Amino acid sequence: MVSRGSLIGFSASNYTDTAKLILRSFKELGESELAGALGKAMVPLLGCFASSPAILVPIPSNSATLRERGYNPAELLAREISIRTNGLRWANLLMRTRHTNDQSRLSPEARFANQQGSMQARSGSSEVLIIDDVVTTGSTLIEANNVLTEAGYFVTGFITFAETEAKRSMLTSQDTVA
């Protein structure tokens, strides 16, 4: 189990050297076919929740990153998970409202500030599960949760392929704030 603020989720792997290499290949080196293996590893996590979501919601990429990469990693993961489950669909309910900086070199405080007001959601009332590739401070997931909840959705939680352990110690003040 992974918690960030009041948001609960699950990750298929710790952010080991192997997971880091796989995610780098998937996201930065254009090996989008890895989505199948990553999604397959994430499917069992669906059974960790008390209720089943109706919709998988991928975290949106920045438009510049999407143009450069040619795909949204979280969307590919949501598609792969959906293909492997009966009746579970995915939808791009979240949209970026502004550019955000690359979070990899930002402090936890700067990550939260970077994500504030960066997304909007279409209105709805379904039970949803947020999908992303990796969780560090949880600032992106927390912002997505807030926006989806404000739009009328019930957020079951989130699943990611990996969780970074190194940043956990820096989360204590942010977890209580978010």
DOMAR-766890 format. One record per atom (N, C-alpha, C, CB): residue number from 1; atom name; y, x, z. Coordinates in pm, whole numbers. Last residue first. Glycine has a CB too. Layout:
<site NUM; CA; <Y; X; Z>>
...
// end
This chain:
<site 178; N; <1804; -142; 242>>
<site 178; CA; <1770; -226; 126>>
<site 178; C; <1700; -353; 159>>
<site 178; CB; <1687; -152; 34>>
<site 177; N; <1829; -9; 490>>
<site 177; CA; <1945; -69; 427>>
<site 177; C; <1904; -172; 323>>
<site 177; CB; <2031; 39; 363>>
<site 176; N; <1584; 96; 548>>
<site 176; CA; <1639; -2; 642>>
<site 176; C; <1759; -73; 582>>
<site 176; CB; <1677; 66; 773>>
<site 175; N; <1545; 268; 338>>
<site 175; CA; <1451; 159; 358>>
<site 175; C; <1509; 53; 451>>
<site 175; CB; <1319; 212; 413>>
<site 174; N; <1747; 459; 375>>
<site 174; CA; <1757; 365; 264>>
<site 174; C; <1664; 247; 281>>
<site 174; CB; <1727; 434; 133>>
<site 173; N; <1660; 604; 598>>
<site 173; CA; <1786; 530; 606>>
<site 173; C; <1796; 428; 495>>
<site 173; CB; <1904; 625; 600>>
<site 172; N; <1403; 698; 499>>
<site 172; CA; <1417; 624; 624>>
<site 172; C; <1547; 545; 631>>
<site 172; CB; <1409; 719; 740>>
<site 171; N; <1352; 854; 277>>
<site 171; CA; <1375; 712; 260>>
<site 171; C; <1414; 638; 385>>
<site 171; CB; <1256; 650; 204>>
<site 170; N; <1273; 1113; 279>>
<site 170; CA; <1416; 1091; 261>>
<site 170; C; <1451; 943; 261>>
<site 170; CB; <1462; 1155; 131>>
<site 169; N; <1001; 1107; 295>>
<site 169; CA; <1072; 1149; 415>>
<site 169; C; <1223; 1124; 403>>
<site 169; CB; <1046; 1297; 443>>
<site 168; N; <933; 1039; 30>>
<site 168; CA; <915; 943; 140>>
<site 168; C; <997; 980; 261>>
<site 168; CB; <768; 935; 178>>
<site 167; N; <940; 1227; -166>>
<site 167; CA; <1066; 1161; -135>>
<site 167; C; <1054; 1066; -16>>
<site 167; CB; <1114; 1085; -256>>
<site 166; N; <674; 1313; -195>>
<site 166; CA; <776; 1408; -150>>
<site 166; C; <905; 1339; -106>>
<site 166; CB; <806; 1506; -260>>
<site 165; N; <516; 1117; -311>>
<site 165; CA; <510; 1135; -166>>
<site 165; C; <627; 1219; -116>>
<site 165; CB; <378; 1200; -126>>
<site 164; N; <545; 880; -562>>
<site 164; CA; <579; 1015; -518>>
<site 164; C; <582; 1020; -367>>
<site 164; CB; <715; 1060; -576>>
<site 163; N; <291; 696; -707>>
<site 163; CA; <393; 698; -603>>
<site 163; C; <419; 842; -564>>
<site 163; CB; <350; 614; -478>>
<site 162; N; <194; 560; -1027>>
<site 162; CA; <197; 663; -923>>
<site 162; C; <311; 641; -824>>
<site 162; CB; <211; 801; -988>>
<site 161; N; <189; 315; -1164>>
<site 161; CA; <78; 407; -1179>>
<site 161; C; <76; 507; -1064>>
<site 161; CB; <86; 480; -1315>>
<site 160; N; <269; 22; -969>>
<site 160; CA; <306; 138; -1049>>
<site 160; C; <181; 224; -1068>>
<site 160; CB; <421; 221; -981>>
<site 159; N; <358; -312; -895>>
<site 159; CA; <254; -210; -911>>
<site 159; C; <309; -100; -1002>>
<site 159; CB; <123; -271; -970>>
<site 158; N; <512; -530; -652>>
<site 158; CA; <515; -442; -768>>
<site 158; C; <387; -360; -775>>
<site 158; CB; <639; -350; -764>>
<site 157; N; <554; -874; -568>>
<site 157; CA; <559; -733; -531>>
<site 157; C; <569; -650; -657>>
<site 157; CB; <435; -692; -447>>
<site 156; N; <620; -1136; -625>>
<site 156; CA; <498; -1110; -547>>
<site 156; C; <501; -968; -491>>
<site 156; CB; <372; -1130; -635>>
<site 155; N; <914; -1302; -635>>
<site 155; CA; <856; -1171; -664>>
<site 155; C; <741; -1145; -568>>
<site 155; CB; <964; -1058; -654>>
<site 154; N; <1003; -1590; -780>>
<site 154; CA; <940; -1543; -658>>
<site 154; C; <869; -1413; -692>>
<site 154; CB; <841; -1650; -597>>
<site 153; N; <1323; -1648; -941>>
<site 153; CA; <1181; -1610; -941>>
<site 153; C; <1134; -1578; -801>>
<site 153; CB; <1158; -1489; -1033>>
<site 152; N; <1598; -1693; -952>>
<site 152; CA; <1508; -1804; -920>>
<site 152; C; <1360; -1772; -915>>
<site 152; CB; <1528; -1908; -1017>>
<site 151; N; <1777; -1492; -971>>
<site 151; CA; <1760; -1574; -1092>>
<site 151; C; <1659; -1687; -1071>>
<site 151; CB; <1715; -1487; -1208>>
<site 150; N; <1746; -1362; -729>>
<site 150; CA; <1871; -1436; -752>>
<site 150; C; <1861; -1529; -872>>
<site 150; CB; <1987; -1338; -772>>
<site 149; N; <1500; -1238; -790>>
<site 149; CA; <1508; -1339; -684>>
<site 149; C; <1633; -1425; -701>>
<site 149; CB; <1508; -1272; -546>>
<site 148; N; <1582; -1055; -988>>
<site 148; CA; <1484; -1159; -1019>>
<site 148; C; <1489; -1273; -917>>
<site 148; CB; <1342; -1100; -1024>>
<site 147; N; <1759; -895; -836>>
<site 147; CA; <1807; -967; -954>>
<site 147; C; <1712; -1081; -991>>
<site 147; CB; <1822; -871; -1074>>
<site 146; N; <1588; -789; -637>>
<site 146; CA; <1707; -865; -601>>
<site 146; C; <1755; -953; -717>>
<site 146; CB; <1819; -770; -557>>
<site 145; N; <1396; -654; -796>>
<site 145; CA; <1357; -761; -705>>
<site 145; C; <1476; -849; -671>>
<site 145; CB; <1296; -704; -577>>
<site 144; N; <1561; -460; -917>>
<site 144; CA; <1490; -559; -1000>>
<site 144; C; <1449; -679; -915>>
<site 144; CB; <1365; -495; -1067>>
<site 143; N; <1635; -314; -686>>
<site 143; CA; <1738; -383; -767>>
<site 143; C; <1673; -490; -855>>
<site 143; CB; <1815; -281; -855>>
<site 142; N; <1381; -222; -613>>
<site 142; CA; <1457; -307; -521>>
<site 142; C; <1566; -383; -596>>
<site 142; CB; <1519; -223; -408>>
<site 141; N; <1313; -62; -832>>
<site 141; CA; <1232; -178; -799>>
<site 141; C; <1306; -275; -708>>
<site 141; CB; <1102; -133; -733>>
<site 140; N; <1513; 136; -809>>
<site 140; CA; <1503; 55; -931>>
<site 140; C; <1425; -73; -903>>
<site 140; CB; <1434; 135; -1044>>
<site 139; N; <1458; 244; -552>>
<site 139; CA; <1589; 185; -582>>
<site 139; C; <1585; 97; -706>>
<site 139; CB; <1692; 295; -602>>
<site 138; N; <1235; 378; -472>>
<site 138; CA; <1223; 234; -487>>
<site 138; C; <1354; 168; -526>>
<site 138; CB; <1173; 174; -359>>
<site 137; N; <1209; 649; -465>>
<site 137; CA; <1282; 585; -355>>
<site 137; C; <1267; 434; -357>>
<site 137; CB; <1430; 622; -362>>
<site 136; N; <960; 616; -659>>
<site 136; CA; <1006; 726; -575>>
<site 136; C; <1080; 663; -456>>
<site 136; CB; <1099; 827; -655>>
<site 135; N; <702; 510; -864>>
<site 135; CA; <797; 472; -761>>
<site 135; C; <830; 595; -677>>
<site 135; CB; <742; 357; -673>>
<site 134; N; <628; 477; -1213>>
<site 134; CA; <627; 556; -1091>>
<site 134; C; <731; 501; -993>>
<site 134; CB; <655; 706; -1122>>
<site 133; N; <620; 267; -1402>>
<site 133; CA; <526; 379; -1411>>
<site 133; C; <516; 457; -1281>>
<site 133; CB; <568; 472; -1523>>
<site 132; N; <615; -85; -1317>>
<site 132; CA; <683; 39; -1352>>
<site 132; C; <581; 152; -1352>>
<site 132; CB; <801; 70; -1254>>
<site 131; N; <647; -433; -1285>>
<site 131; CA; <565; -323; -1334>>
<site 131; C; <654; -203; -1365>>
<site 131; CB; <484; -366; -1459>>
<site 130; N; <648; -707; -1060>>
<site 130; CA; <725; -603; -1129>>
<site 130; C; <632; -486; -1163>>
<site 130; CB; <845; -554; -1041>>
<site 129; N; <541; -1031; -1096>>
<site 129; CA; <504; -901; -1042>>
<site 129; C; <576; -795; -1125>>
<site 129; CB; <349; -878; -1043>>
<site 128; N; <631; -1372; -1013>>
<site 128; CA; <629; -1255; -1099>>
<site 128; C; <589; -1129; -1022>>
<site 128; CB; <765; -1235; -1163>>
<site 127; N; <623; -1715; -1043>>
<site 127; CA; <583; -1606; -955>>
<site 127; C; <563; -1483; -1044>>
<site 127; CB; <452; -1641; -873>>
<site 126; N; <910; -1881; -1193>>
<site 126; CA; <770; -1838; -1185>>
<site 126; C; <749; -1733; -1077>>
<site 126; CB; <725; -1783; -1318>>
<site 125; N; <1157; -1976; -1259>>
<site 125; CA; <1104; -2011; -1127>>
<site 125; C; <959; -1969; -1109>>
<site 125; CB; <1117; -2160; -1104>>
<site 124; N; <1467; -1855; -1408>>
<site 124; CA; <1330; -1906; -1409>>
<site 124; C; <1282; -1935; -1269>>
<site 124; CB; <1237; -1809; -1477>>
<site 123; N; <1706; -1682; -1611>>
<site 123; CA; <1672; -1777; -1504>>
<site 123; C; <1530; -1826; -1520>>
<site 123; CB; <1769; -1896; -1505>>
<site 122; N; <1690; -1334; -1685>>
<site 122; CA; <1694; -1472; -1732>>
<site 122; C; <1654; -1562; -1617>>
<site 122; CB; <1600; -1493; -1857>>
<site 121; N; <1878; -1089; -1503>>
<site 121; CA; <1752; -1155; -1536>>
<site 121; C; <1779; -1293; -1594>>
<site 121; CB; <1661; -1166; -1412>>
<site 120; N; <2024; -760; -1515>>
<site 120; CA; <2035; -904; -1500>>
<site 120; C; <1902; -964; -1543>>
<site 120; CB; <2154; -962; -1584>>
<site 119; N; <2118; -441; -1373>>
<site 119; CA; <2028; -532; -1442>>
<site 119; C; <2071; -677; -1424>>
<site 119; CB; <1885; -514; -1393>>
<site 118; N; <2288; -285; -1219>>
<site 118; CA; <2246; -231; -1350>>
<site 118; C; <2157; -325; -1431>>
<site 118; CB; <2174; -102; -1329>>
<site 117; N; <2376; -325; -960>>
<site 117; CA; <2442; -397; -1068>>
<site 117; C; <2400; -354; -1208>>
<site 117; CB; <2588; -382; -1056>>
<site 116; N; <2259; -14; -854>>
<site 116; CA; <2332; -135; -815>>
<site 116; C; <2403; -197; -935>>
<site 116; CB; <2434; -103; -705>>
<site 115; N; <2159; 234; -937>>
<site 115; CA; <2090; 111; -981>>
<site 115; C; <2167; -17; -950>>
<site 115; CB; <1954; 104; -916>>
<site 114; N; <2326; 424; -822>>
<site 114; CA; <2305; 427; -966>>
<site 114; C; <2245; 295; -1017>>
<site 114; CB; <2213; 543; -1002>>
<site 113; N; <2290; 377; -550>>
<site 113; CA; <2421; 347; -611>>
<site 113; C; <2407; 338; -763>>
<site 113; CB; <2525; 455; -572>>
<site 112; N; <2026; 472; -526>>
<site 112; CA; <2057; 333; -495>>
<site 112; C; <2189; 291; -559>>
<site 112; CB; <2063; 311; -343>>
<site 111; N; <2067; 742; -598>>
<site 111; CA; <1974; 657; -674>>
<site 111; C; <2004; 510; -651>>
<site 111; CB; <1828; 688; -635>>
<site 110; N; <2234; 835; -398>>
<site 110; CA; <2286; 825; -535>>
<site 110; C; <2196; 740; -623>>
<site 110; CB; <2301; 964; -595>>
<site 109; N; <2053; 832; -184>>
<site 109; CA; <2174; 750; -179>>
<site 109; C; <2231; 729; -318>>
<site 109; CB; <2279; 815; -88>>
<site 108; N; <1857; 1021; -272>>
<site 108; CA; <1823; 880; -249>>
<site 108; C; <1945; 788; -247>>
<site 108; CB; <1748; 866; -119>>
<site 107; N; <2008; 1223; -535>>
<site 107; CA; <1969; 1201; -395>>
<site 107; C; <1928; 1054; -379>>
<site 107; CB; <2086; 1238; -296>>
<site 106; N; <1879; 1294; -863>>
<site 106; CA; <1975; 1231; -773>>
<site 106; C; <1918; 1220; -632>>
<site 106; CB; <2013; 1092; -826>>
<site 105; N; <1708; 1382; -1055>>
<site 105; CA; <1780; 1484; -978>>
<site 105; C; <1884; 1426; -882>>
<site 105; CB; <1848; 1580; -1074>>
<site 104; N; <1596; 1149; -1165>>
<site 104; CA; <1509; 1255; -1115>>
<site 104; C; <1581; 1360; -1031>>
<site 104; CB; <1442; 1322; -1231>>
<site 103; N; <1745; 948; -1282>>
<site 103; CA; <1738; 952; -1136>>
<site 103; C; <1665; 1073; -1081>>
<site 103; CB; <1672; 829; -1087>>
<site 102; N; <1987; 945; -1527>>
<site 102; CA; <1850; 988; -1496>>
<site 102; C; <1842; 1011; -1346>>
<site 102; CB; <1809; 1117; -1577>>
<site 101; N; <2217; 669; -1485>>
<site 101; CA; <2186; 810; -1499>>
<site 101; C; <2038; 835; -1472>>
<site 101; CB; <2273; 894; -1404>>
<site 100; N; <2243; 370; -1679>>
<site 100; CA; <2222; 438; -1551>>
<site 100; C; <2186; 583; -1579>>
<site 100; CB; <2109; 367; -1467>>
<site 99; N; <2451; 141; -1854>>
<site 99; CA; <2375; 266; -1854>>
<site 99; C; <2360; 316; -1710>>
<site 99; CB; <2444; 373; -1943>>
<site 98; N; <2412; -212; -1792>>
<site 98; CA; <2492; -90; -1810>>
<site 98; C; <2398; 29; -1808>>
<site 98; CB; <2602; -77; -1699>>
<site 97; N; <2231; -404; -1783>>
<site 97; CA; <2369; -447; -1805>>
<site 97; C; <2462; -328; -1827>>
<site 97; CB; <2418; -529; -1687>>
<site 96; N; <1904; -449; -1901>>
<site 96; CA; <2003; -356; -1846>>
<site 96; C; <2142; -407; -1880>>
<site 96; CB; <1981; -212; -1901>>
<site 95; N; <1707; -731; -1814>>
<site 95; CA; <1783; -658; -1914>>
<site 95; C; <1880; -564; -1842>>
<site 95; CB; <1859; -755; -2009>>
<site 94; N; <1398; -896; -1747>>
<site 94; CA; <1509; -812; -1701>>
<site 94; C; <1576; -743; -1818>>
<site 94; CB; <1460; -710; -1599>>
<site 93; N; <1190; -1013; -1870>>
<site 93; CA; <1285; -1102; -1804>>
<site 93; C; <1409; -1028; -1755>>
<site 93; CB; <1219; -1171; -1687>>
<site 92; N; <974; -971; -2086>>
<site 92; CA; <1094; -892; -2057>>
<site 92; C; <1200; -986; -1999>>
<site 92; CB; <1147; -819; -2185>>
<site 91; N; <649; -1053; -1973>>
<site 91; CA; <774; -1093; -2037>>
<site 91; C; <887; -1002; -1993>>
<site 91; CB; <808; -1240; -2004>>
<site 90; N; <296; -1112; -1990>>
<site 90; CA; <409; -1029; -1952>>
<site 90; C; <531; -1081; -2026>>
<site 90; CB; <383; -879; -1984>>
<site 89; N; <28; -1308; -1842>>
<site 89; CA; <116; -1266; -1952>>
<site 89; C; <227; -1177; -1898>>
<site 89; CB; <175; -1389; -2025>>
<site 88; N; <-299; -1374; -1775>>
<site 88; CA; <-178; -1313; -1719>>
<site 88; C; <-94; -1262; -1835>>
<site 88; CB; <-213; -1197; -1618>>
<site 87; N; <-536; -1464; -1891>>
<site 87; CA; <-431; -1559; -1862>>
<site 87; C; <-304; -1502; -1802>>
<site 87; CB; <-483; -1659; -1771>>
<site 86; N; <-727; -1206; -1779>>
<site 86; CA; <-737; -1337; -1843>>
<site 86; C; <-622; -1427; -1798>>
<site 86; CB; <-871; -1402; -1810>>
<site 85; N; <-644; -868; -1854>>
<site 85; CA; <-659; -977; -1757>>
<site 85; C; <-656; -1111; -1830>>
<site 85; CB; <-548; -971; -1648>>
<site 84; N; <-588; -679; -2043>>
<site 84; CA; <-710; -662; -1964>>
<site 84; C; <-732; -770; -1859>>
<site 84; CB; <-707; -528; -1896>>
<site 83; N; <-341; -747; -2144>>
<site 83; CA; <-456; -748; -2235>>
<site 83; C; <-587; -748; -2156>>
<site 83; CB; <-452; -628; -2330>>
<site 82; N; <-182; -690; -1917>>
<site 82; CA; <-198; -827; -1964>>
<site 82; C; <-320; -842; -2055>>
<site 82; CB; <-72; -872; -2038>>
<site 81; N; <-192; -412; -1914>>
<site 81; CA; <-247; -487; -1801>>
<site 81; C; <-275; -631; -1843>>
<site 81; CB; <-150; -483; -1679>>
<site 80; N; <-59; -360; -2157>>
<site 80; CA; <-198; -316; -2137>>
<site 80; C; <-264; -391; -2022>>
<site 80; CB; <-203; -166; -2110>>
<site 79; N; <196; -468; -2104>>
<site 79; CA; <114; -518; -2215>>
<site 79; C; <-32; -484; -2194>>
<site 79; CB; <162; -459; -2349>>
<site 78; N; <279; -304; -1892>>
<site 78; CA; <265; -449; -1871>>
<site 78; C; <177; -510; -1980>>
<site 78; CB; <404; -517; -1868>>
<site 77; N; <288; -56; -2028>>
<site 77; CA; <195; -76; -1916>>
<site 77; C; <172; -225; -1891>>
<site 77; CB; <249; -8; -1788>>
<site 76; N; <494; -106; -2210>>
<site 76; CA; <359; -74; -2259>>
<site 76; C; <255; -94; -2150>>
<site 76; CB; <353; 72; -2312>>
<site 75; N; <702; -143; -2024>>
<site 75; CA; <661; -254; -2111>>
<site 75; C; <521; -229; -2167>>
<site 75; CB; <761; -273; -2226>>
<site 74; N; <725; 111; -1915>>
<site 74; CA; <686; 0; -1828>>
<site 74; C; <639; -120; -1910>>
<site 74; CB; <802; -40; -1736>>
<site 73; N; <812; 264; -2146>>
<site 73; CA; <684; 288; -2080>>
<site 73; C; <636; 172; -1993>>
<site 73; CB; <693; 412; -1997>>
<site 72; N; <942; 149; -2436>>
<site 72; CA; <966; 137; -2292>>
<site 72; C; <831; 156; -2223>>
<site 72; CB; <1032; -2; -2255>>
<site 71; N; <1004; 360; -2724>>
<site 71; CA; <930; 258; -2649>>
<site 71; C; <971; 261; -2502>>
<site 71; CB; <777; 279; -2663>>
<site 70; N; <1158; 560; -2827>>
<site 70; CA; <1097; 466; -2921>>
<site 70; C; <1016; 357; -2854>>
<site 70; CB; <1010; 541; -3016>>
<site 69; N; <1311; 760; -2711>>
<site 69; CA; <1167; 758; -2688>>
<site 69; C; <1095; 670; -2790>>
<site 69; CB; <1138; 709; -2548>>
<site 68; N; <1575; 700; -2799>>
<site 68; CA; <1521; 836; -2805>>
<site 68; C; <1368; 837; -2802>>
<site 68; CB; <1577; 920; -2690>>
<site 67; N; <1600; 424; -2745>>
<site 67; CA; <1620; 476; -2881>>
<site 67; C; <1555; 613; -2898>>
<site 67; CB; <1770; 485; -2914>>
<site 66; N; <1553; 431; -2466>>
<site 66; CA; <1465; 353; -2554>>
<site 66; C; <1478; 401; -2698>>
<site 66; CB; <1498; 204; -2544>>
<site 65; N; <1772; 579; -2381>>
<site 65; CA; <1637; 631; -2359>>
<site 65; C; <1538; 560; -2450>>
<site 65; CB; <1594; 615; -2211>>
<site 64; N; <1976; 400; -2452>>
<site 64; CA; <1973; 535; -2509>>
<site 64; C; <1834; 597; -2496>>
<site 64; CB; <2077; 625; -2441>>
<site 63; N; <1912; 172; -2295>>
<site 63; CA; <1910; 164; -2441>>
<site 63; C; <1905; 302; -2507>>
<site 63; CB; <2033; 88; -2491>>
<site 62; N; <1682; 222; -2025>>
<site 62; CA; <1818; 229; -2078>>
<site 62; C; <1811; 227; -2230>>
<site 62; CB; <1891; 357; -2028>>
<site 61; N; <1406; -9; -1984>>
<site 61; CA; <1461; 125; -2007>>
<site 61; C; <1608; 114; -2045>>
<site 61; CB; <1381; 201; -2119>>
<site 60; N; <1316; -250; -1733>>
<site 60; CA; <1371; -213; -1864>>
<site 60; C; <1419; -69; -1868>>
<site 60; CB; <1487; -306; -1900>>
<site 59; N; <1004; -302; -1584>>
<site 59; CA; <1138; -249; -1563>>
<site 59; C; <1193; -208; -1700>>
<site 59; CB; <1137; -126; -1462>>
<site 58; N; <814; -594; -1674>>
<site 58; CA; <839; -449; -1679>>
<site 58; C; <984; -415; -1648>>
<site 58; CB; <801; -394; -1815>>
<site 57; N; <649; -836; -1510>>
<site 57; CA; <785; -806; -1555>>
<site 57; C; <807; -655; -1555>>
<site 57; CB; <889; -876; -1465>>
<site 56; N; <400; -1071; -1559>>
<site 56; CA; <427; -930; -1531>>
<site 56; C; <563; -898; -1590>>
<site 56; CB; <315; -836; -1590>>
<site 55; N; <356; -1397; -1428>>
<site 55; CA; <418; -1310; -1528>>
<site 55; C; <432; -1168; -1474>>
<site 55; CB; <555; -1366; -1570>>
<site 54; N; <230; -1521; -1223>>
<site 54; CA; <218; -1583; -1355>>
<site 54; C; <263; -1488; -1464>>
<site 54; CB; <300; -1712; -1360>>
<site 53; N; <36; -1354; -966>>
<site 53; CA; <161; -1382; -1038>>
<site 53; C; <130; -1452; -1170>>
<site 53; CB; <240; -1252; -1063>>
<site 52; N; <-162; -1474; -705>>
<site 52; CA; <-160; -1417; -839>>
<site 52; C; <-30; -1452; -909>>
<site 52; CB; <-280; -1467; -922>>
<site 51; N; <-145; -1375; -360>>
<site 51; CA; <-134; -1474; -467>>
<site 51; C; <-124; -1404; -601>>
<site 51; CB; <-12; -1567; -444>>
<site 50; N; <-198; -1141; -218>>
<site 50; CA; <-251; -1269; -168>>
<site 50; C; <-245; -1378; -274>>
<site 50; CB; <-173; -1314; -45>>
<site 49; N; <-295; -846; -397>>
<site 49; CA; <-194; -942; -356>>
<site 49; C; <-259; -1073; -315>>
<site 49; CB; <-92; -966; -469>>
<site 48; N; <-490; -687; -501>>
<site 48; CA; <-439; -651; -369>>
<site 48; C; <-339; -752; -315>>
<site 48; CB; <-375; -516; -375>>
<site 47; N; <-559; -736; -761>>
<site 47; CA; <-636; -802; -656>>
<site 47; C; <-589; -772; -516>>
<site 47; CB; <-778; -763; -668>>
<site 46; N; <-404; -561; -905>>
<site 46; CA; <-367; -703; -906>>
<site 46; C; <-438; -778; -795>>
<site 46; CB; <-399; -766; -1042>>
<site 45; N; <-529; -317; -906>>
<site 45; CA; <-424; -339; -805>>
<site 45; C; <-381; -485; -799>>
<site 45; CB; <-304; -251; -835>>
<site 44; N; <-692; -304; -1131>>
<site 44; CA; <-752; -341; -1002>>
<site 44; C; <-650; -370; -892>>
<site 44; CB; <-844; -231; -956>>
<site 43; N; <-493; -218; -1331>>
<site 43; CA; <-547; -355; -1326>>
<site 43; C; <-609; -390; -1191>>
<site 43; CB; <-651; -374; -1435>>
<site 42; N; <-437; 54; -1340>>
<site 42; CA; <-350; -32; -1260>>
<site 42; C; <-407; -173; -1241>>
<site 42; CB; <-214; -40; -1324>>
<site 41; N; <-613; 171; -1516>>
<site 41; CA; <-615; 217; -1376>>
<site 41; C; <-535; 125; -1285>>
<site 41; CB; <-560; 358; -1366>>
<site 40; N; <-526; 46; -1750>>
<site 40; CA; <-662; 20; -1700>>
<site 40; C; <-674; 60; -1553>>
<site 40; CB; <-767; 96; -1784>>
<site 39; N; <-276; 167; -1779>>
<site 39; CA; <-286; 24; -1753>>
<site 39; C; <-421; -14; -1695>>
<site 39; CB; <-260; -54; -1880>>
<site 38; N; <-360; 429; -1840>>
<site 38; CA; <-278; 402; -1721>>
<site 38; C; <-287; 255; -1682>>
<site 38; CB; <-131; 442; -1747>>
<site 37; N; <-501; 389; -2079>>
<site 37; CA; <-570; 445; -1962>>
<site 37; C; <-492; 417; -1833>>
<site 37; CB; <-590; 597; -1979>>
<site 36; N; <-291; 278; -2240>>
<site 36; CA; <-420; 212; -2221>>
<site 36; C; <-492; 259; -2096>>
<site 36; CB; <-508; 234; -2342>>
<site 35; N; <-87; 468; -2243>>
<site 35; CA; <-64; 340; -2175>>
<site 35; C; <-195; 267; -2149>>
<site 35; CB; <30; 251; -2257>>
<site 34; N; <-143; 675; -2409>>
<site 34; CA; <-187; 688; -2270>>
<site 34; C; <-167; 559; -2191>>
<site 34; CB; <-113; 801; -2201>>
<site 33; N; <-9; 628; -2642>>
<site 33; CA; <-147; 579; -2633>>
<site 33; C; <-205; 595; -2493>>
<site 33; CB; <-234; 652; -2734>>
<site 32; N; <229; 766; -2629>>
<site 32; CA; <229; 626; -2585>>
<site 32; C; <89; 567; -2574>>
<site 32; CB; <310; 543; -2681>>
<site 31; N; <336; 1042; -2602>>
<site 31; CA; <195; 1004; -2608>>
<site 31; C; <177; 862; -2554>>
<site 31; CB; <107; 1105; -2529>>
<site 30; N; <592; 1155; -2588>>
<site 30; CA; <562; 1054; -2688>>
<site 30; C; <417; 1011; -2700>>
<site 30; CB; <605; 1101; -2815>>
<site 29; N; <671; 1318; -2388>>
<site 29; CA; <611; 1383; -2505>>
<site 29; C; <562; 1283; -2610>>
<site 29; CB; <497; 1471; -2462>>
<site 28; N; <768; 1156; -2182>>
<site 28; CA; <857; 1254; -2244>>
<site 28; C; <802; 1317; -2372>>
<site 28; CB; <886; 1361; -2146>>
<site 27; N; <566; 966; -2105>>
<site 27; CA; <707; 931; -2116>>
<site 27; C; <789; 1027; -2199>>
<site 27; CB; <765; 922; -1980>>
<site 26; N; <309; 1088; -2128>>
<site 26; CA; <330; 949; -2163>>
<site 26; C; <478; 920; -2192>>
<site 26; CB; <280; 859; -2052>>
<site 25; N; <351; 1345; -2026>>
<site 25; CA; <299; 1328; -2162>>
<site 25; C; <329; 1188; -2213>>
<site 25; CB; <147; 1355; -2165>>
<site 24; N; <435; 1273; -1768>>
<site 24; CA; <526; 1350; -1856>>
<site 24; C; <481; 1335; -2001>>
<site 24; CB; <529; 1499; -1816>>
<site 23; N; <205; 1148; -1674>>
<site 23; CA; <327; 1070; -1691>>
<site 23; C; <428; 1143; -1779>>
<site 23; CB; <389; 1040; -1556>>
<site 22; N; <29; 1371; -1671>>
<site 22; CA; <-2; 1252; -1751>>
<site 22; C; <125; 1171; -1777>>
<site 22; CB; <-108; 1164; -1679>>
<site 21; N; <161; 1539; -1487>>
<site 21; CA; <136; 1583; -1624>>
<site 21; C; <109; 1465; -1717>>
<site 21; CB; <17; 1680; -1628>>
<site 20; N; <151; 1378; -1256>>
<site 20; CA; <280; 1422; -1310>>
<site 20; C; <265; 1465; -1456>>
<site 20; CB; <337; 1538; -1225>>
<site 19; N; <-123; 1361; -1215>>
<site 19; CA; <-47; 1239; -1246>>
<site 19; C; <88; 1274; -1308>>
<site 19; CB; <-26; 1154; -1119>>
<site 18; N; <-171; 1635; -1157>>
<site 18; CA; <-235; 1570; -1271>>
<site 18; C; <-159; 1444; -1312>>
<site 18; CB; <-382; 1534; -1239>>
<site 17; N; <-22; 1674; -925>>
<site 17; CA; <9; 1753; -1044>>
<site 17; C; <-50; 1690; -1169>>
<site 17; CB; <-43; 1897; -1028>>
<site 16; N; <34; 1337; -797>>
<site 16; CA; <-28; 1469; -796>>
<site 16; C; <16; 1548; -919>>
<site 16; CB; <-182; 1458; -791>>
<site 15; N; <143; 1095; -669>>
<site 15; CA; <210; 1174; -771>>
<site 15; C; <161; 1320; -764>>
<site 15; CB; <366; 1168; -755>>
<site 14; N; <-143; 883; -628>>
<site 14; CA; <-34; 961; -573>>
<site 14; C; <24; 1044; -686>>
<site 14; CB; <-81; 1052; -454>>
<site 13; N; <-219; 583; -810>>
<site 13; CA; <-237; 725; -781>>
<site 13; C; <-118; 777; -701>>
<site 13; CB; <-253; 805; -912>>
<site 12; N; <-162; 317; -832>>
<site 12; CA; <-298; 359; -866>>
<site 12; C; <-325; 503; -824>>
<site 12; CB; <-321; 344; -1014>>
<site 11; N; <18; 144; -581>>
<site 11; CA; <16; 245; -687>>
<site 11; C; <-127; 291; -708>>
<site 11; CB; <108; 364; -652>>
<site 10; N; <174; -161; -481>>
<site 10; CA; <59; -72; -481>>
<site 10; C; <71; 23; -599>>
<site 10; CB; <-73; -151; -488>>
<site 9; N; <419; -314; -260>>
<site 9; CA; <348; -293; -385>>
<site 9; C; <232; -199; -368>>
<site 9; CB; <441; -241; -491>>
<site 8; N; <687; -493; -118>>
<site 8; CA; <553; -436; -102>>
<site 8; C; <487; -424; -239>>
<site 8; CB; <466; -522; -6>>
<site 7; N; <1014; -478; 6>>
<site 7; CA; <929; -496; -112>>
<site 7; C; <797; -422; -94>>
<site 7; CB; <1002; -447; -240>>
<site 6; N; <1196; -417; 195>>
<site 6; CA; <1106; -529; 225>>
<site 6; C; <1009; -557; 111>>
<site 6; CB; <1187; -655; 255>>
<site 5; N; <1185; -77; 133>>
<site 5; CA; <1263; -185; 190>>
<site 5; C; <1167; -295; 231>>
<site 5; CB; <1370; -238; 90>>
<site 4; N; <887; -34; -2>>
<site 4; CA; <1023; 16; -21>>
<site 4; C; <1114; -97; 23>>
<site 4; CB; <1051; 61; -170>>
<site 3; N; <551; 55; 43>>
<site 3; CA; <663; -34; 75>>
<site 3; C; <794; 40; 53>>
<site 3; CB; <653; -86; 220>>
<site 2; N; <226; 42; -72>>
<site 2; CA; <352; 113; -84>>
<site 2; C; <462; 14; -45>>
<site 2; CB; <374; 170; -230>>
<site 1; N; <-118; 84; 0>>
<site 1; CA; <0; 0; 0>>
<site 1; C; <125; 89; 0>>
<site 1; CB; <0; -96; 122>>
// end
